Amino acid sequence: MAIENPHTQGPGQQVEAASRSSRFLARLIDGLIWFAPLPLLLLPCLGALGAVVLLLAIFFGQLWLLVTRGQTLGKQAMKIYIMREDGELANVGWLLLREFAIPAAVLVLRLGGRRDPSVLGQAFQALLGFVWLIDVLFIFGGSRRCLHDYVAGTHVVKAE
């Protein structure tokens, strides 16, 4: 399914990389949205069910926005979006790879090596705990791309 990029005007249009602060604020907004259902857990009747339903609605709503616009609610608020290197919107497969490849790889490596009692094995396990930090620190390069952007071949750019 080909989805047209709603943010570009033409094939030769230049785009500017999103600022580090706008990417951070977009991620913060998205994180706060995920916490919205938590107060429902305090309700004695149907609180947990309501929280699960709301979490599913948030997940599918954010996924729909990502696939159709290359944005989450946080990215929309900050006027930035995700695009592939060819200027098109990323499809759902690339978006899932972008969001989950690094955490999934870390999980597999941690589970696979957790019984290694050697010093080297334990040091490797400790290093895996910092992969998220390494991923984020890539943003301080010249292209302002995190490691997960390189993995999926995406850029986060200004929408205007």
N, C-alpha and C positions, 0 to 999 in steps of 0.2 A: 504494500500500500504506500503510494507516494503522497507525502503531505507537503504542500507548498509552504515555504517559509514566509510567515506573515510579517516579518520584520524587515525584509529587504525590498527595495524598490526595483532593482535591476541586477543583471549579472555582474556588472562592473563596480557595484557599490562598495566603498571602503567601509570597514568596521573598525571600531576601537576596542581594545581589550578593556574589560570591566576593571574598575579599581579594586585594590585589595580590600579596602574598607567596605565597598558596596557588596562584595562577595561575602565578607564576614557578617555584615548586617543581614543579608538575605538568609544566610544559614542560621543566624540567631532567631530571626522571625519564624522560619520553618520549624526550628526546635521548639519555640514557644507554642506553636500551633499543635504540635504533638502532645503537649502537656494539657491542652484544653479539656480532654475527657476525664482527667484525674479527679476533679471534684465530684463527678458522678459516683465514684466509688464510695463516697461517704453517705450516699442515700441508702436507706435500709431496704427499699423495695425496687428491684430492677436496676439498681445502680451499676452493677458489674455488666449486665447485659447491655445497658445503655452506653457504657464506656466502650465496650467491644464494638457495638454498632457504629458509634461515632469514630472510633479509630479506623474501622474499615472504610467508612465514608471519607475520612481524611486521606487514607492511603490511595483509594481509587480516584479521588478528586485530584490529588497531587499528580498521580500517574497520568491522568487524562490531560492535565495542563502541560506536563512535560512532553507528552507525545504530540499534542496538537500545537503547542506554542513554544516549546523549549524552555518553559518557565515553571517554577513552583510559585506559590503565593508570595513567598519571600522575594524571589527574583522579580516577580511582577511589581512588587512594592518598590524595589530598588531600580527598576527599569533596566534589567539585564536579562540575558537569555543564553542558552547553550546552543551552539551550532557545531556542525562537523567542520573539518578542515576544508571541505569543498563548498562551504557556505550554506548547505542545506541543513534542515533540522535532523537531529539524530533519531533513528527509529528506536522502538522500545527495547530491542536487544542490546544496542549500544548504550542506551541509558541505564539499563540494569547492570551491564558490565561496568559502566562508569561508577555506579553507586556501590556495587556489591563485590566486585572482583578482588579488590585488595583485602577487605575484611574477611571474605571467604577463604582466600589463600592463607591468611594469617591463622584463621581458625583451624584449617586442615593441618598446617605445620605445627601448631601448638598441640593439637590433639595427638598427632602422630609422634611427636617428640617428647611428650610429657613424662614418659617413663624412662627417659635417658638419664641415668644418675651421674654421668660424667660431668666434669667441670665445663667442658666445651658445650655439652648439651644444655646444661643449665644456663650458661651465658647466652646461648642462642635463643632460648626461651625468653630470657629477660629482654634481649634485643627486639624480639617480636612485639613486645609490649610498647615499643616506641615507633612502630611502623606508621601509626596514624599521625604522629608528629612529623616524621620524615615526609609523609604524603603532603601535609599542609605546608611544610617549609619550602617545598618546591615552588610555591607561589612567589617567592622572593627572587626568582630568576627574571630575566629580561622579558619573557613572554607572558608573565603572570599566570602561569598554568600550574596546577597541582599535579602530583604524580598520577592521580586518577584521570585527569584530563589527557595526559600522555598515553595512558593505557587504552583509553577509548577513542583517541584521536579527535577530541573536542576542544573547543575554546569557549570561554564565557566572555560575552561582549556586551557593549552598551546597545540598548534597543533603539535609541534615538540617534 
